[in-house]
């Protein structure tokens, strides 16, 4: 069996509406400049009431492996780490939220950016579909039906980059601003091994702040270079997640997660303020490389 260039570890739970779109967005021909043989998708189902089957991805031009987590948990951590153990490619991206769509050139850009440094931490930027961040937009009638209509109006998936036209960035300061997490974080296999994957101490629903923790720990490894991808991103579909449903639930998740993070790490949870290198996905070049910039 030919070794893929990139493995995607994708976690899902009760995403019958959202998951088919996510899978389509990760596969050629929607994903450009990457061939079927270049990518494998390891779909880790974390105990869905109606688990996905191979038939769900049979029409897609990709190597998709569906794995049912033997002991599902309210936290995705065990499923992620199991998926990491199965990944065969030298570059592995973790997709902690199976409800997030990719822009068309994201995987090729991450693959290209990872070649620029021997120890790269490739971080993609997060967006949420809708007129504002979803914990706010749901108060004004934004729901699954509204989102379905929104995607129809931009002719998605035929016009993949129009996702940017109907989404809200999770970064207030732009790509170079403070960043808390990346939904799709790409590291070479040796760095995932060095990091030890996701920390199994994060057992709370959704993993709490395990995703920010993983991003911060990766950037703190010795001699690594953070590389943020500009011009591509992941786009959250509304699905009733604990951190995007209401302002109250979003705040509760952050407050509880921050408290537990301080207990586990002995320091407060903070954003990553050093942007590292900014990689222009359209021109395949670094557009910002501050002297001494290393996360």
N, C-alpha and C positions, 0 to 999 in steps of 0.2 A: 504494500500500500504506500502510495506516494505521501511524503510528509507535507502537510500544508504549511504555508508561510505564516498564517495568522489563525489563532484559535479565539473564538468568542465563547465565553462562559456566560450564559443567559439564564436568569432566574425568573420563574413565573409562579403565580399563585392566583387561581380563579380569574384568569384574564381571557376568557373565551372571545370577547369582543376585540380586545386590544392586541393580543398576541399574534394573530395572523398578519396584521399590518406591520408589527415589529419585525417579524421574520422576513416578510417581503422586503422591508427596507434594508435588511442585512445581506441580501442575496443579489448576485448578478441577474439580470442586466441593470437593475435599479442601482446597485453599487457599481460605480464605474471604475475603469482601470484596474480591475481585479477579476481573475478567472475563477471558475468553480473549483479548480484544483488548488487554488491559493488559500482557501478559507474552509475551516470547519466550524460548525456551530454546535455547541453542547448545551442543549436545553435542559436545565435542571428544574423539574417540576417539584414544588415544595408542598405537595399534599392537596392539590386542587380537587374540588368536588367532582369535576369532570376533567380528568387529566387529558392533556393533548396527546395525540397519537401521530404515527408516521403519516397517516392520511392527511393531516393538517398541513404538512409541508411537501406533499408528494408532487405538487405542481411547480415547486420552486427549484431553481437551478443551483442547488447547494447540497453539500454534505451535512445533513442535520441529524444529530444523534439525540434522541429523547431519553432522559434518565429520570426515573421516579425515585425521589429521595426515600431511602428505606425507612428512616425515622424523621418524618417532617416535623418542623418546629415553627413557632411564630417568628423566629429569627431566620434570615436567609443564610447565616454564616456557614453552617455545616454543609448546606447545598453548594454554596460557592466553593468551599475548600475541596469538596468531593469533585466538583467540576474541574477545578485546577489540577487535581491529581490525574484526571483523564485527558487533559489537553496535550496534543502532540506537537504543536507548532513552537518555534523558537520565540515568537512574540504572542503574548496572550492578553486579550482585553476582557475585563470583567464588566458585565452589564447587569448591575445589581437590580435594576427595575425593568422587568419585561414589558412594561407599558410604554417605553420610550422609543420613538421612531428615530432613525438615523437620516441625516442628509446624504445625498448620493455619493459624495466623494470621501466620506469620513474614514472608511477603513484603509483606502489607498493612502490617504494623507498621514494617518497614524503609522502605517508601515514605512512610508518614506521618511517621516520625521525621526523614527526610531533608529535610522541608520546614521544620524548625524552625531551621535555620541555613544561611547562604549557602555554607558550606564544611564540610559534615558528613562525618565518618568514622563510618559506622554499623557497629558490630561486634556480631555475634550470638554467643551463648554455646555452648560445646561440651559435649556429653554423650556417654557411651558406653553402649550397651545392655549390660545384665547387672548382676550384683550388686556388682561392683567394677570398677575399670579393667581393660580387657581383657587387658593383658599379665599381670595377676595372675589373673584369673578363668579363663584358659585352663589354668592349672595345676590347676584344680579341676573340670575336665570341661566347661567352657563352650566350645561349638563351634557350627558352623552349625546343626546339628540342634537343639541346645538353644535357640538363638536363634529358630529358626522356631517352636518350641513356645511360647517366651516371647511372641512377637508374637500367636500364636493365643489365648493366655490373656487378653490384654487387648482382644481383638476389634479389632485393628488391621487395616485403616485406619478402620473405622467410628468407633472411639473414639480419635481422634488424640492428644488431650492425655494419654491414659494412658501415653504414652511416658515421661512424667516419673516415673511410678510404678515403672518397671522399668529405669531408667537411673541412671548415676553421673556426677555433674558432674566435669568436668576442672578446675574452679576450687575450690581448697581454702578460699578466703576468701569465697565467695559472689560475687554479681555485682559488688560493689564492691571485690573483692580483686585482687591482682596477677594479670595475665593475659598469657600468652605469645603466643597467636594466636587467630584467629577463622576457622573453616572457611568461613563465608559472610560476606565483607567487602563492604560496599556503599559505593560512592563515585559522585558525579556524574561524568559523562564528562570534564569539564575537569580534575578532580582526578586521574583515571586517566592522562590525558595529561601532566599536570604531573609525576606520579610516574614516568612512563615504564614503567608496567606492572610486571611481575615482573622482577627482575634476572636476565639470562641467564647471569651468572657462576655461578649455582647449578646445576651440571650433574650433581651426584651423584644417586643413586637417590632417587626421591621428591622431589627438589629439596632434600633436606637440611632446613635451617631457613629456606628461602626464604619460607615462609608467615609465620613470626614476623617475618622481616626486612621483608616487605611491610607488615605491620600497624604495625610500629614506624616505618618510613619515612613511612607515611601520616599517623600521628599527629604526626610531626615537621614536617610541612609548615606553612608560616606561616599563622597565623590560622584554623586548622581547629578544629572542635569534635568530639571523640570523643563518640559517643552509643551506650551499650550497651543492647541490647534485653533487657528482663526479662519473663519469662512466655512466651517462645518460645525455640526453640533448634534445633540440629541434633544428630542422634543417630547415632553411628557403628555400622554393622553390621560384624560380624567378617568378615574376608575375607583374612586372612593378610598384612596390611600390615606394612611393616618396623618401624613405630613402635608397633605394638599386639600383635604376635605373642607375644613372650616378654619377661620382664624384661631378659634379656641383650641382645636386639635393640633394645629401647626405649632402654636405656642407651647402647648403641653408637651409635645414631643421634644421640642428644643430644650425646654426647661429641665425635664426629667433626664434627657440625654446629657445635658451639660453637667448636671449634678453627678450622674454616674461616671461620666468621663473624668471629672475631677477626682472622684474616689479611686478610680483605676489608675490614672496617670499622675496624680499628685499635682496637677496644674490645670488651669482653666482651658476650656476649648476655645481656640482662636482661629481666625481665618489665615490662610497663606497669603502674605502680603508681597512676597517676592514673586513676580510673574515668571521668572526664569526667561527662557527664550519664547518669543511669539513666532509661530510658524505659519506663514501665509500659504494656506492649502491650495489656492488658485495658482499662485506663481511658483509653488514648491521651493520656497526660500524663507530664511529667517529674516523677519522684519524688525526685530528688536533683540539685541544680544548685549545687554549691559556688561561692562567690564566687571569681571568677578561674579557675575550673576550665577548663583547656584542655590537651589532651594535648600 
